[in-house]
């Protein structure tokens, strides 16, 4: 996995999108953040993969519909299960389609964001990815995971057998809130605990579930009946 930036160093970002205005807008906003800097831009998927491998940014922001190589294939090449040193990829797209979400997450993306989510959530997704966490647009998360059990190939933790170590009651509380699309800050406020405590619980939960990210944690919650439709 790409080594996290040293404390105090800005998060280095690559932006890949075939629209000049989108790249310019993303760069303008992200470069204005004190802890983020854009180090490369690409106008197509092939260029994005080549630049990412050369520059090794902390986070790659990839559009889906790009010439030469689409964002899903670029994600697989940069972050997929067969990549020896996977990078952190956040897919940013206009298209709110379930097959894109599944394709991106199965390809190794640690985030999925809609372009209309706004600049604040974009920066949060970059920071989450750089920290080894994941962020998926809340509207996508809840809709997608409520139907995960009906999907032929669900995004699920890789261990289907009973857990060798059960989750504690508090960890289950955290799992349920993750499944409802809550951010770490919202979970901390709802459970009246500190943000660092939430992060500690999430690390323990990922270890017990053998889950790569909070999306897999949420999928496990829906599949195991911890959260029900209408919650």
LUMPAMAR-537316 format. One record per residue: residue in one letter; x, y, z of N, C-alpha, C in turn. Coordinates in pm, 1 decimal, always signed. Example, Ala and Ser with C-alpha at 12.3 -4.5 7.8 and 13.67 -1.06 7.14 Angstrom:
BEGIN
  rest       nxx       nyy       nzz      caxx      cayy      cazz       cxx       cyy       czz
     A   +1319.0    -569.0    +780.0   +1230.0    -450.0    +780.0   +1320.0    -330.0    +780.0
     S   +1285.0    -225.0    +708.0   +1367.0    -106.0    +714.0   +1290.0      +3.0    +787.0
This chain:
BEGIN
  rest       nxx       nyy       nzz      caxx      cayy      cazz       cxx       cyy       czz
     X     +84.9    -119.5      +0.0      +0.0      +0.0      +0.0     +87.6    +123.3      +0.0
     X     +44.3    +228.1     -69.1    +118.6    +352.6     -72.1    +143.0    +402.4     +69.0
     X    +268.0    +438.6     +98.6    +303.6    +484.0    +232.2    +235.9    +616.4    +262.0
     X    +168.6    +629.5    +378.9    +102.7    +755.6    +412.5    +202.4    +870.7    +417.7
     X    +155.6    +989.4    +385.7    +241.7   +1106.4    +392.4    +286.5   +1129.7    +536.3
     X    +411.2   +1176.2    +556.0    +458.1   +1203.4    +691.7    +371.1   +1308.3    +758.3
     X    +363.5   +1307.1    +893.0    +282.9   +1407.4    +962.7    +324.9   +1547.5    +921.8
     X    +228.2   +1630.3    +887.0    +258.9   +1766.3    +847.0    +277.8   +1783.5    +698.0
     X    +309.2   +1674.7    +626.6    +325.1   +1683.3    +481.2    +188.3   +1684.2    +415.1
     X    +169.7   +1762.6    +309.3     +39.8   +1765.1    +242.2      +9.7   +1632.7    +173.3
     X    -118.4   +1601.9    +161.8    -162.9   +1482.2     +90.3    -148.3   +1508.4     -58.7
     X     -74.5   +1423.1    -127.3     -46.1   +1441.1    -269.2    -154.1   +1371.7    -352.0
     X    -217.2   +1447.1    -442.3    -334.6   +1398.1    -514.3    -312.2   +1402.1    -665.5
     X    -358.5   +1297.3    -732.3    -367.5   +1295.5    -878.8    -514.3   +1305.9    -917.3
     X    -545.5   +1392.3   -1014.4    -682.0   +1409.1   -1063.6    -689.1   +1357.4   -1206.9
     X    -781.1   +1266.2   -1234.2    -800.6   +1216.2   -1370.2    -944.9   +1236.6   -1412.5
     X    -965.5   +1319.1   -1513.0   -1099.5   +1347.0   -1566.3   -1082.3   +1401.4   -1706.6
     X   -1169.4   +1362.7   -1798.3   -1153.4   +1407.0   -1936.6   -1206.8   +1547.4   -1960.7
     X   -1266.8   +1608.8   -1858.5   -1317.3   +1745.5   -1872.4   -1221.4   +1843.8   -1805.6
     X   -1171.7   +1938.4   -1886.3   -1076.8   +2036.9   -1833.9   -1135.4   +2115.8   -1717.3
     X   -1263.2   +2153.0   -1729.0   -1324.7   +2235.2   -1624.8   -1334.4   +2160.9   -1492.4
     X   -1360.9   +2031.7   -1499.0   -1368.8   +1952.5   -1376.2   -1232.0   +1946.0   -1309.8
     X   -1129.4   +1916.3   -1388.1    -994.7   +1909.7   -1330.7    -954.4   +2043.4   -1270.0
     X    -984.8   +2150.8   -1342.3    -949.9   +2284.3   -1292.5   -1022.5   +2315.2   -1162.3
     X   -1151.5   +2282.4   -1157.8   -1228.2   +2307.3   -1035.9   -1178.2   +2226.7    -918.0
     X   -1150.1   +2099.0    -940.8   -1098.3   +2014.6    -833.3    -963.2   +2066.7    -784.4
     X    -875.2   +2100.1    -880.1    -742.5   +2148.1    -842.0    -753.6   +2277.8    -762.6
     X    -837.0   +2369.7    -809.8    -852.7   +2498.9    -742.1    -894.3   +2478.8    -596.9
     X    -993.6   +2392.9    -575.4   -1042.1   +2373.9    -438.6    -941.8   +2296.8    -353.4
     X    -888.0   +2188.0    -406.1    -798.1   +2104.0    -326.1    -666.8   +2175.0    -293.9
     X    -614.2   +2249.3    -391.1    -489.7   +2322.2    -364.3    -509.8   +2432.2    -260.1
     X    -634.5   +2474.2    -241.0    -663.6   +2576.3    -139.6    -665.0   +2518.3      +0.9
     X    -666.8   +2385.1     +12.1    -667.1   +2321.0    +143.0    -524.3   +2317.8    +196.8
     X    -504.7   +2348.9    +323.2    -368.0   +2354.7    +377.3    -297.7   +2219.2    +382.2
     X    -374.6   +2110.7    +378.1    -314.8   +1977.8    +394.3    -321.2   +1893.2    +266.9
     X    -356.4   +1954.7    +153.1    -370.8   +1879.8     +27.9    -300.8   +1955.3     -84.6
     X    -232.6   +1884.4    -173.0    -173.3   +1945.5    -291.6    -192.8   +1853.8    -411.6
     X    -228.2   +1910.9    -525.2    -245.3   +1833.8    -648.3    -110.6   +1824.7    -718.1
     X     -64.1   +1703.7    -743.8     +69.3   +1684.1    -801.1     +64.8   +1638.6    -946.9
     X     -53.2   +1598.1    -996.0     -61.6   +1551.7   -1134.5    -205.5   +1555.1   -1182.8
     X    -223.0   +1572.9   -1315.0    -354.4   +1568.7   -1378.1    -347.2   +1481.2   -1502.5
     X    -455.7   +1411.0   -1530.3    -462.9   +1326.4   -1649.4    -598.1   +1345.0   -1715.6
     X    -599.9   +1338.2   -1849.1    -723.0   +1358.4   -1924.6    -783.7   +1227.8   -1973.2
     X    -715.8   +1115.2   -1949.5    -770.5    +985.5   -1987.9    -716.1    +877.8   -1896.1
     X    -774.5    +758.4   -1903.7    -737.4    +652.6   -1811.3    -595.3    +601.9   -1828.2
     X    -550.7    +589.6   -1951.7    -413.6    +541.8   -1974.5    -312.3    +637.8   -1913.9
     X    -333.3    +766.5   -1936.4    -244.2    +867.9   -1881.2    -248.4    +865.0   -1728.7
     X    -366.4    +844.6   -1672.3    -380.7    +840.2   -1527.0    -299.2    +726.2   -1467.1
     X    -307.6    +607.5   -1527.0    -233.3    +491.5   -1475.3     -82.9    +516.1   -1485.7
     X     -38.4    +566.2   -1600.5    +104.7    +590.6   -1619.6    +156.5    +695.9   -1522.0
     X     +82.6    +806.7   -1507.3    +124.8    +912.5   -1415.4    +124.3    +864.8   -1270.5
     X     +20.4    +791.3   -1233.6     +11.0    +742.9   -1095.3    +129.0    +652.2   -1061.2
     X    +163.8    +563.9   -1154.5    +276.1    +473.8   -1129.1    +408.9    +549.5   -1121.5
     X    +418.1    +659.5   -1194.2    +540.5    +739.0   -1193.9    +550.3    +829.3   -1071.9
     X    +441.8    +898.2   -1040.6    +442.6    +999.7    -934.9    +414.1    +941.0    -797.0
     X    +338.9    +829.4    -792.8    +298.7    +765.3    -667.1    +230.0    +863.8    -571.7
     X    +115.6    +921.0    -613.5     +43.2   +1011.9    -523.9     -15.1    +936.2    -405.0
     X     -51.7   +1009.0    -301.4    -115.7    +946.5    -185.4    -258.4    +903.7    -219.5
     X    -326.1    +981.9    -305.0    -464.6    +953.7    -342.6    -483.8    +983.6    -490.4
     X    -552.7    +894.0    -561.1    -590.2    +916.3    -700.8    -740.4    +940.1    -708.3
     X    -780.6   +1049.6    -770.4    -921.6   +1078.1    -795.0    -950.2   +1045.4    -941.1
     X   -1031.8    +943.7    -966.3   -1055.3    +897.9   -1102.1   -1202.2    +911.3   -1142.5
     X   -1223.3    +972.7   -1258.6   -1356.1    +971.8   -1318.8   -1380.4    +832.3   -1377.9
     X   -1505.4    +797.6   -1404.9   -1534.1    +666.3   -1463.6   -1528.8    +671.1   -1615.7
     X   -1604.0    +760.6   -1675.4   -1611.0    +764.9   -1821.7   -1498.3    +851.4   -1877.6
     X   -1388.6    +784.6   -1915.3   -1273.7    +852.9   -1973.5   -1230.9    +780.7   -2100.7
     X   -1167.4    +852.6   -2194.6   -1119.8    +788.6   -2316.7   -1004.6    +691.8   -2289.7
     X    -982.1    +602.1   -2385.7    -869.3    +508.7   -2387.3    -879.5    +400.3   -2280.5
     X    -908.6    +439.8   -2157.8    -922.5    +343.0   -2047.9   -1018.6    +402.5   -1946.5
     X   -1126.2    +330.0   -1915.5   -1223.2    +389.8   -1822.6   -1172.0    +382.6   -1678.5
     X   -1239.1    +458.2   -1592.0   -1194.5    +469.0   -1454.2   -1200.3    +339.5   -1376.5
     X   -1293.2    +251.2   -1411.9   -1303.6    +123.6   -1340.6   -1182.7     +35.3   -1369.9
     X   -1142.7     +30.1   -1496.3   -1025.3     -49.1   -1532.2    -898.0     +15.5   -1476.4
     X    -891.2    +147.9   -1480.8    -776.3    +217.4   -1423.0    -766.5    +189.9   -1273.1
     X    -881.0    +187.0   -1207.1    -882.7    +155.0   -1063.9    -827.9     +15.8   -1038.9
     X    -872.6     -81.3   -1118.9    -826.1    -219.2   -1102.6    -674.8    -228.9   -1122.1
     X    -621.5    -154.0   -1219.5    -478.2    -159.1   -1247.1    -395.6     -92.9   -1137.0
     X    -454.7      +5.2   -1068.7    -380.7     +77.8    -965.2    -405.2     +25.0    -824.0
     X    -523.0     -33.3    -800.9    -559.3     -69.9    -663.9    -620.9    -208.0    -651.0
     X    -625.5    -282.6    -758.3    -692.9    -412.0    -756.4    -622.6    -516.6    -673.7
     X    -689.5    -629.5    -649.4    -634.1    -734.4    -562.6    -505.1    -796.1    -613.4
     X    -477.3    -783.7    -742.9    -354.4    -840.9    -797.8    -238.2    -742.5    -799.6
     X    -261.5    -619.1    -755.9    -156.0    -517.2    -754.7     -68.7    -536.2    -631.9
     X     +62.4    -545.8    -653.0    +154.8    -572.4    -542.1    +160.4    -456.5    -443.8
     X    +157.5    -334.7    -493.6    +164.9    -216.6    -407.7     +49.4    -123.3    -443.4
     X     -73.2    -158.6    -401.7    -191.3     -82.9    -445.6    -193.3     +60.0    -394.7
     X    -250.4    +146.9    -474.7    -267.1    +286.5    -436.5    -407.6    +308.9    -382.1
     X    -428.1    +425.9    -327.7    -559.2    +461.3    -273.5    -633.9    +540.8    -380.2
     X    -745.6    +484.5    -422.7    -822.8    +542.8    -531.8    -961.7    +581.0    -482.4
     X   -1004.6    +701.3    -517.8   -1142.5    +745.5    -495.9   -1203.1    +771.9    -632.4
     X   -1311.8    +703.7    -663.4   -1381.4    +724.4    -790.0   -1479.7    +839.7    -772.3
     X   -1471.6    +937.8    -860.4   -1559.4   +1055.1    -854.4   -1632.8   +1063.9    -987.5
     X   -1764.8   +1054.0    -983.6   -1840.3   +1045.1   -1108.0   -1973.1   +1119.4   -1100.7
     X   -2027.6   +1148.5   -1217.4   -2160.7   +1209.5   -1226.5   -2269.1   +1103.1   -1217.7
     X   -2232.5    +978.7   -1247.1   -2332.3    +874.3   -1269.6   -2356.1    +789.4   -1145.3
     X   -2475.3    +801.6   -1090.7   -2514.9    +730.7    -968.9   -2574.0    +595.0   -1007.2
     X   -2488.8    +504.7   -1054.2   -2533.6    +372.7   -1098.0   -2471.2    +264.9   -1010.1
     X   -2555.8    +171.5    -963.6   -2506.5     +68.7    -872.6   -2393.2     -12.7    -932.9
     X   -2402.8     -42.7   -1064.3   -2297.2    -125.3   -1123.0   -2162.6     -53.8   -1120.6
     X   -2164.0     +79.0   -1127.1   -2039.7    +154.1   -1117.3   -1983.1    +146.3    -975.2
     X   -2072.3    +157.4    -877.6   -2027.0    +149.9    -738.2   -1964.0     +13.3    -711.1
     X   -2034.6     -93.6    -747.9   -1982.2    -227.9    -727.1   -1850.2    -246.8    -801.2
     X   -1845.8    -201.7    -927.0   -1724.5    -218.6   -1005.7   -1606.7    -145.6    -944.9
     X   -1630.3     -24.2    -896.9   -1522.0     +54.6    -837.1   -1470.9      -9.8    -708.9
     X   -1562.3     -50.9    -620.9   -1521.7    -106.7    -493.0   -1457.6    -243.9    -509.0
     X   -1509.6    -324.8    -601.5   -1445.9    -453.8    -627.1   -1308.8    -436.0    -691.4
     X   -1292.1    -325.6    -764.4   -1164.2    -298.9    -829.1   -1059.6    -243.8    -735.1
     X   -1097.6    -219.3    -608.5   -1000.7    -173.9    -509.8   -1015.9     -31.0    -464.0
     X   -1114.9     +42.4    -517.9   -1134.6    +180.8    -474.9   -1171.1    +185.8    -327.2
     X   -1122.4    +287.6    -258.6   -1156.5    +303.1    -117.3   -1258.9    +413.5     -97.9
     X   -1312.3    +466.1    -207.2   -1415.6    +567.4    -196.7   -1491.1    +581.8    -327.0
     X   -1614.1    +627.5    -316.9   -1698.8    +651.0    -434.5   -1778.6    +777.0    -406.2
     X   -1756.8    +878.0    -489.0   -1816.3   +1008.4    -462.3   -1886.2   +1060.8    -586.8
     X   -2003.6   +1116.7    -568.6   -2072.9   +1182.2    -678.9   -2021.8   +1325.3    -692.1
     X   -2010.2   +1371.7    -816.2   -1953.9   +1505.1    -838.8   -2038.7   +1615.4    -778.4
     X   -2168.4   +1589.9    -760.9   -2253.5   +1692.9    -701.7   -2255.4   +1686.8    -549.0
     X   -2165.1   +1605.9    -490.8   -2158.9   +1596.5    -344.5   -2103.8   +1723.5    -281.5
     X   -2032.7   +1803.2    -361.1   -1979.6   +1928.4    -310.4   -1832.5   +1920.2    -274.6
     X   -1764.5   +2035.4    -273.1   -1620.2   +2037.2    -248.8   -1578.9   +1991.1    -109.2
     X   -1662.1   +2016.7      -9.4   -1625.4   +1976.7    +126.6   -1614.0   +1825.3    +137.9
     X   -1711.2   +1754.0     +81.0   -1707.2   +1608.5     +86.3   -1591.1   +1554.5      +1.4
     X   -1557.4   +1624.6    -105.2   -1442.6   +1584.4    -186.5   -1315.0   +1586.1    -102.6
     X   -1294.0   +1693.3     -29.3   -1175.6   +1702.6     +56.5   -1179.2   +1595.7    +165.9
     X   -1297.7   +1570.7    +221.0   -1309.7   +1467.2    +324.1   -1275.7   +1329.8    +267.3
     X   -1317.4   +1304.1    +142.3   -1287.7   +1175.2     +79.6   -1138.4   +1158.6     +58.6
     X   -1070.5   +1265.7     +19.2    -924.8   +1260.8      +1.5    -856.3   +1232.1    +134.7
     X    -898.5   +1301.3    +237.7    -836.9   +1281.4    +369.9    -864.1   +1140.6    +422.4
     X    -986.8   +1092.1    +401.6   -1020.5    +957.9    +447.4    -935.4    +854.3    +375.4
     X    -922.0    +868.3    +244.3    -842.3    +773.5    +166.8    -697.2    +775.5    +211.2
     X    -642.5    +894.0    +232.2    -503.5    +906.9    +273.8    -479.2    +843.2    +410.5
     X    -582.8    +843.8    +493.6    -570.9    +785.9    +628.1    -600.7    +636.8    +629.8
     X    -628.4    +579.6    +512.0    -658.9    +437.0    +505.6    -804.5    +404.9    +530.7
     X    -887.5    +507.8    +535.8   -1030.9    +488.6    +557.2   -1099.9    +497.1    +421.9
     X   -1231.2    +497.3    +421.1   -1303.8    +510.4    +295.5   -1424.3    +598.9    +315.1
     X   -1466.8    +661.6    +207.0   -1585.4    +744.9    +212.3   -1665.4    +720.2     +85.1
     X   -1791.0    +689.2    +101.9   -1882.6    +671.3     -10.1   -1996.8    +769.9     +10.5
     X   -2037.8    +835.8     -96.6   -2148.1    +931.6     -85.4   -2261.9    +869.5      -4.6
     X   -2309.1    +935.9    +101.3   -2411.7    +876.2    +188.0   -2533.3    +824.5    +114.6
     X   -2582.3    +897.8     +13.9   -2701.2    +852.1     -58.2   -2674.5    +721.0    -130.0
     X   -2551.7    +705.0    -179.3   -2514.2    +581.4    -247.7   -2501.3    +468.5    -147.3
     X   -2435.1    +494.7     -36.1   -2409.7    +391.5     +64.5   -2538.5    +326.3    +112.6
     X   -2631.7    +407.6    +155.3   -2753.5    +353.2    +215.4   -2836.4    +276.9    +113.2
     X   -2855.3    +335.2      -5.3   -2934.4    +267.0    -107.2   -2868.8    +136.1    -150.3
     X   -2739.8    +140.6    -171.8   -2667.4     +23.5    -220.5   -2668.1     -88.8    -118.1
     X   -2637.7     -57.1      +4.8   -2621.9    -161.7    +105.4   -2754.2    -216.3    +156.1
     X   -2861.6    -143.1    +141.5   -2992.0    -197.3    +178.4   -3033.1    -310.8     +86.2
     X   -2973.2    -314.0     -33.0   -3007.4    -417.9    -129.2   -2893.2    -516.3    -152.0
     X   -2792.0    -511.7     -65.8   -2672.7    -592.0     -90.1   -2702.3    -742.0     -84.2
     X   -2798.0    -782.4      -0.5   -2827.0    -925.5     +10.5   -2894.8    -979.8    -113.6
     X   -2953.5    -891.6    -194.9   -3020.4    -937.4    -316.8   -2928.9    -937.3    -437.6
     X   -2802.9    -896.5    -417.3   -2709.1    -886.9    -528.0   -2635.6   -1018.7    -544.9
     X   -2623.2   -1070.2    -668.2   -2556.0   -1198.5    -688.8   -2414.3   -1202.7    -634.7
     X   -2340.8   -1092.4    -647.8   -2203.5   -1088.9    -600.2   -2188.6    -971.4    -505.0
     X   -2234.2    -983.8    -383.4   -2230.7    -870.7    -291.4   -2089.3    -830.6    -254.5
     X   -2076.1    -702.7    -219.7   -1948.9    -654.9    -167.6   -1945.2    -696.6     -21.6
     X   -1876.9    -802.7      +8.2   -1882.6    -857.1    +143.1   -1743.3    -884.3    +194.8
     X   -1723.5    -886.8    +325.6   -1596.0    -927.0    +379.7   -1557.8   -1065.1    +328.7
     X   -1429.6   -1086.8    +315.8   -1385.1   -1209.4    +251.5   -1402.2   -1333.3    +338.3
     X   -1424.7   -1317.6    +467.3   -1446.9   -1432.8    +552.4   -1595.9   -1451.6    +574.0
     X   -1651.3   -1561.1    +525.1   -1794.6   -1585.6    +539.6   -1824.6   -1673.0    +661.3
     X   -1722.1   -1739.0    +715.0   -1740.3   -1828.8    +828.8   -1770.9   -1748.0    +955.2
     X   -1819.2   -1814.3   +1061.0   -1844.8   -1744.9   +1187.0   -1719.6   -1673.1   +1236.7
     X   -1739.8   -1561.1   +1300.9   -1626.4   -1481.4   +1347.0   -1550.3   -1555.3   +1456.0
     X   -1417.1   -1561.0   +1446.3   -1338.3   -1625.6   +1551.6   -1346.0   -1548.9   +1683.1
     X   -1367.9   -1419.9   +1673.3   -1383.3   -1336.9   +1792.9   -1504.2   -1246.9   +1772.9
     X   -1607.8   -1261.3   +1853.7   -1730.4   -1182.9   +1832.1   -1708.8   -1034.1   +1856.3
     X   -1792.1    -954.2   +1792.6   -1788.6    -810.0   +1816.1   -1851.1    -778.2   +1950.9
     X   -1797.2    -677.6   +2017.1   -1856.2    -633.5   +2142.9   -1984.4    -556.3   +2114.2
     X   -2063.2    -532.0   +2218.0   -2187.8    -456.2   +2200.3   -2159.7    -317.6   +2143.3
     X   -2055.0    -252.0   +2192.3   -2022.1    -118.9   +2142.9   -1974.6    -123.8   +1998.0
     X   -1898.4    -226.4   +1963.2   -1855.4    -241.7   +1824.0   -1975.2    -263.2   +1732.3
     X   -2074.2    -338.2   +1779.8   -2195.9    -357.9   +1700.7   -2271.3    -226.0   +1682.5
     X   -2270.9    -141.9   +1785.5   -2332.0      -9.5   +1771.9   -2264.3     +69.1   +1660.2
     X   -2132.9     +64.0   +1658.0   -2056.5    +135.1   +1555.4   -2086.4     +77.1   +1416.9
     X   -2090.6     -55.2   +1408.2   -2119.6    -122.2   +1280.6   -2253.9     -77.2   +1225.7
     X   -2355.8     -73.3   +1310.5   -2489.7     -35.2   +1263.9   -2491.3    +107.8   +1210.9
     X   -2419.4    +196.6   +1276.6   -2416.5    +335.8   +1231.5   -2336.2    +350.0   +1101.8
     X   -2230.1    +273.9   +1087.2   -2155.0    +272.8    +961.8   -2247.1    +228.7    +847.5
     X   -2328.6    +126.1    +875.2   -2420.1     +73.2    +773.2   -2526.8    +174.2    +732.9
     X   -2553.9    +270.0    +818.7   -2653.2    +373.1    +788.4   -2589.5    +495.9    +723.3
     X   -2458.8    +485.3    +692.4   -2391.6    +591.9    +619.9   -2337.8    +703.9    +706.6
     X   -2329.7    +682.4    +839.0   -2278.6    +786.8    +927.6   -2127.2    +802.5    +911.4
     X   -2079.2    +925.5    +924.0   -1936.2    +951.6    +924.6   -1881.3    +922.1   +1064.5
     X   -1748.4    +920.2   +1077.4   -1688.3    +896.7   +1208.5   -1731.9   +1003.2   +1309.3
     X   -1736.2   +1127.6   +1263.6   -1776.0   +1235.5   +1353.9   -1920.2   +1218.9   +1400.3
     X   -2007.7   +1178.8   +1309.1   -2148.2   +1158.0   +1345.0   -2163.3   +1039.5   +1440.4
     X   -2083.7    +935.0   +1419.1   -2088.2    +819.7   +1510.1   -2043.6    +861.1   +1649.6
     X   -1936.3    +939.2   +1656.8   -1885.7    +985.7   +1785.9   -1991.9   +1066.7   +1859.7
     X   -2060.4   +1155.7   +1787.4   -2163.1   +1238.9   +1850.3   -2281.4   +1155.5   +1896.4
     X   -2321.8   +1059.2   +1815.9   -2439.5    +978.4   +1848.8   -2414.2    +884.7   +1966.1
     X   -2290.4    +834.9   +1977.4   -2257.2    +741.4   +2085.3   -2192.8    +810.0   +2205.7
     X   -2174.9    +941.4   +2195.9   -2114.5   +1019.4   +2304.9   -1974.8    +967.5   +2340.3
     X   -1895.0    +945.2   +2236.6   -1755.7    +903.2   +2256.6   -1666.8    +994.3   +2172.1
     X   -1536.4    +983.8   +2192.9   -1443.6   +1066.5   +2116.6   -1421.4   +1009.2   +1977.4
     X   -1371.0   +1093.7   +1888.2   -1341.3   +1049.6   +1751.4   -1234.3    +941.1   +1751.7
     X   -1135.6    +954.7   +1840.1   -1029.5    +853.4   +1847.3   -1084.7    +719.2   +1893.3
     X   -1185.9    +721.7   +1980.0   -1248.4    +597.1   +2024.9   -1320.4    +528.7   +1909.6
     X   -1388.5    +607.4   +1827.6   -1455.9    +551.1   +1710.4   -1353.9    +485.1   +1618.4
     X   -1242.6    +551.6   +1595.2   -1139.4    +496.8   +1506.6   -1080.9    +367.9   +1563.4
     X   -1065.7    +363.4   +1695.5   -1015.5    +241.0   +1759.9   -1113.1    +126.6   +1740.7
     X   -1241.7    +155.2   +1760.0   -1344.8     +52.2   +1738.2   -1342.9      +3.5   +1593.4
     X   -1331.6     +96.4   +1499.3   -1332.1     +58.7   +1358.2   -1212.5     -29.3   +1323.0
     X   -1097.0      +0.7   +1380.3    -978.3     -82.2   +1355.1    -999.7    -223.4   +1407.1
     X   -1058.2    -234.4   +1525.6   -1086.3    -365.9   +1583.4   -1190.2    -441.4   +1500.7
     X   -1293.3    -369.6   +1456.0   -1399.4    -431.7   +1376.2   -1342.9    -483.7   +1243.6
     X   -1260.6    -403.7   +1177.2   -1201.5    -447.2   +1050.2   -1118.4    -573.8   +1069.6
     X   -1044.6    -579.4   +1178.6    -961.5    -696.3   +1206.4   -1048.7    -819.3   +1229.2
     X   -1153.7    -805.2   +1307.0   -1239.7    -919.2   +1338.5   -1318.2    -968.0   +1216.8
     X   -1359.8    -874.3   +1130.9   -1439.1    -911.6   +1014.0   -1352.1    -943.6    +893.0
     X   -1222.3    -914.7    +904.6   -1133.6    -925.1    +789.0   -1185.8    -838.1    +675.5
     X   -1232.4    -719.0    +712.1   -1289.2    -624.2    +616.3   -1183.0    -522.4    +578.0
     X   -1178.6    -489.3    +448.8   -1077.8    -395.2    +401.5   -1113.1    -250.3    +431.7
     X   -1240.7    -220.4    +446.6   -1281.6     -81.8    +465.8   -1422.3     -77.7    +524.3
     X   -1474.6     +42.0    +547.7   -1604.7     +55.8    +612.7   -1718.6     +11.6    +521.2
     X   -1695.2     +10.2    +390.1   -1798.9     -39.4    +300.1   -1823.0    -188.0    +325.0
     X   -1717.2    -264.5    +343.0   -1732.1    -407.2    +372.8   -1792.1    -428.0    +512.2
     X   -1759.3    -339.3    +605.0   -1821.0    -345.8    +738.2   -1972.3    -327.0    +725.4
     X   -2011.6    -226.9    +647.2   -2154.2    -200.0    +628.0   -2223.7    -316.5    +558.4
     X   -2157.2    -374.5    +459.3   -2215.5    -489.1    +389.4   -2239.0    -604.3    +485.5
     X   -2142.7    -629.6    +572.3   -2158.2    -737.2    +671.5   -2278.0    -708.5    +761.9
     X   -2296.0    -582.8    +800.9   -2407.4    -546.7    +888.7   -2541.2    -578.3    +824.0
     X   -2556.2    -544.5    +695.8   -2681.8    -572.5    +626.3   -2700.6    -721.6    +605.3
     X   -2595.0    -792.1    +568.1   -2607.1    -933.8    +538.9   -2631.7   -1018.1    +664.0
     X   -2578.6    -972.4    +776.7   -2591.8   -1048.5    +900.1   -2716.0   -1011.0    +979.5
     X   -2795.2    -914.2    +927.2   -2918.7    -877.3    +993.9   -2902.4    -775.9   +1105.7
     X   -2784.6    -714.7   +1116.0   -2764.4    -614.7   +1220.1   -2844.1    -486.4   +1191.5
     X   -2873.5    -463.9   +1062.6   -2953.0    -348.1   +1022.2   -3061.8    -397.6    +929.7
     X   -3180.8    -344.2    +944.0   -3292.9    -388.0    +861.9   -3341.2    -274.3    +772.8
     X   -3396.3    -304.2    +654.5   -3455.0    -200.1    +570.0   -3554.3    -116.4    +647.9
     X   -3546.3     +14.1    +629.1   -3634.5    +105.1    +700.9   -3571.5    +159.7    +827.4
     X   -3445.5    +113.8    +855.6   -3378.2    +161.9    +977.5   -3348.8    +310.5    +965.0
